Amino acid sequence: MNLTLYDTYTRSLREFEPLSPDEVGLYTCGPTVYDFAHIGNLRTYIFEDLLRRVLEFNGHTVKHVMNITDVGHLVSDADTGEDKMEMGARRTGKTAWEIAEFYAEAFKDDLRHLNIMEPHIWCRATDHIAEQIAEIQCIEANGFTYQTSDGLYFDTARLPNYGYLARLDIEGLEAGTRVDMAEKRNPTDFALWKFSPKDEQRQMEWDSPWGIGFPGWHLECSAMSTKYLSTFFDIHCGGEDHIMVHHPNEIAQTEACHGTRLANYWMHGYFLQLDDTKMAKSVGEFLRLQTMINRGYDPLVYRLFCLSANYRSKLNFNWESIDGTSRQLNRLRLAVYSWGDPGSETDASYITRFTEQVNDDLNLPRALAVTWDLVKSNLPDDVKKATVTAFDRVLGLKLAEWVPEEESVPDDIVALANQRQKARAEKRYPDADTLRDQIIAAGYEIKDTPTGPEVTRKPKAD
């Protein structure tokens, strides 16, 4: 039952072997906090949460680091356009610092709603300017930089294997490029430090050996991950959109400075699609988790929805599928609740089957199938409860914590219960039975207790 993970760098499934027996270093690319996260973004963070949970399920101690990008991410990944933070500040009428704080907290709220574990270390780009400048100086000292009128750039031609993660066709890019390269030497070169425009005042800028300006977007991740983990750590994650530009540039910076590819495993979660179109802010398909909450869905419905597909496959979002997932979660919760308290023992065969699936490159769809097999099994309830609670260390659905919502019983049902109680006291048992049938037909249950009858709504399976 060894854990195998798909490594984008080698394009292969690899048995996971930690670099240190004491701790697994995990770095996940965090949000650019110029706007709310959409549910497509959040799918990636659910995948990364599952990865961390599976590592811990296998007995590893994980050190999880996530960045918050609050400067340097331009509208185009190719170092053109406006800084997204400055753009967000103009849109909202707030300062760039204010919107960074506001949207970072909104992002953390989304994580809490989805039961995504927070990283052990949050690191903001603006808190690590000194580290980023130091990394540029290292890259510069090793001969990988050149300066233009708008900044200091990384010379990708100096790195023979640049773009290996993305399998970039460098010669093809150079022959076919139609973009305005300005003063760049090569189409794949990227900014390490951008100079502040002379004709405008930026809200976020710092002094540096090269002039007043701000760091390039790619720099923060390599500088902060090496600070908190090492120059070569276990796993680096992000969305599939990072494969072509952001992550190759992180690797290039680290190779130029430290001689490593930064991480031993590179893993990427794939996009959520809306009607077979990539969900992105830039094209207007922007559904927030709060949108689902406002429509009455428990946010863990979305978590379960994401578990229904492998993280390396596209997942198409539609409300019909969400409705179906909501019914599934309700059935699962009701089953687990009905089992009462967990016993002291789990079922070894089911634990083995579940582990085999999650250790097969996080195969959560099959792990869920094992979960449903457990639900339908003839095992004692206390064993089932203990076993599914163990599963939930990975699933993260809070199954053992869920209880049905209490709701007030309508006055007419209370009146029927009172009439039944009176009929029982007067030994009119046929009348009492008729009244009980009326209560049940209305969708309620009645239970006689030493302190009187208790009326509750019947749980719904769908």
NORMOUR-V196032 format. One record per run of one state. SS is the DSSP state (helix for helix, strand for strand, loop for the rest). FROM is the first residue (numbers start at 1). LEN is the number of residues. If there is no record, write none. Layout:
BEGIN
ss=SS from=FROM len=LEN
ss=SS from=FROM len=LEN
END
This chain:
BEGIN
ss=loop from=1 len=3
ss=strand from=4 len=4
ss=loop from=8 len=4
ss=strand from=12 len=4
ss=loop from=16 len=8
ss=strand from=24 len=5
ss=loop from=29 len=3
ss=strand from=32 len=1
ss=loop from=33 len=6
ss=helix from=39 len=19
ss=loop from=58 len=4
ss=strand from=62 len=8
ss=loop from=70 len=4
ss=strand from=74 len=1
ss=loop from=75 len=8
ss=strand from=83 len=1
ss=helix from=84 len=9
ss=loop from=93 len=3
ss=helix from=96 len=18
ss=loop from=114 len=7
ss=strand from=121 len=4
ss=helix from=125 len=3
ss=loop from=128 len=1
ss=helix from=129 len=13
ss=loop from=142 len=3
ss=strand from=145 len=3
ss=loop from=148 len=3
ss=strand from=151 len=4
ss=loop from=155 len=1
ss=helix from=156 len=3
ss=loop from=159 len=11
ss=helix from=170 len=7
ss=loop from=177 len=13
ss=strand from=190 len=6
ss=loop from=196 len=10
ss=strand from=206 len=1
ss=loop from=207 len=6
ss=strand from=213 len=3
ss=loop from=216 len=1
ss=helix from=217 len=12
ss=loop from=229 len=3
ss=strand from=232 len=8
ss=helix from=240 len=3
ss=loop from=243 len=3
ss=helix from=246 len=13
ss=loop from=259 len=3
ss=strand from=262 len=8
ss=loop from=270 len=2
ss=strand from=272 len=3
ss=loop from=275 len=2
ss=strand from=277 len=2
ss=loop from=279 len=2
ss=helix from=281 len=3
ss=loop from=284 len=5
ss=helix from=289 len=6
ss=loop from=295 len=4
ss=helix from=299 len=9
ss=loop from=308 len=7
ss=strand from=315 len=3
ss=loop from=318 len=1
ss=helix from=319 len=20
ss=loop from=339 len=9
ss=helix from=348 len=11
ss=loop from=359 len=1
ss=strand from=360 len=1
ss=loop from=361 len=3
ss=helix from=364 len=13
ss=loop from=377 len=4
ss=helix from=381 len=15
ss=loop from=396 len=3
ss=helix from=399 len=3
ss=loop from=402 len=9
ss=helix from=411 len=15
ss=loop from=426 len=3
ss=helix from=429 len=13
ss=loop from=442 len=2
ss=strand from=444 len=6
ss=loop from=450 len=2
ss=strand from=452 len=6
ss=loop from=458 len=5
END
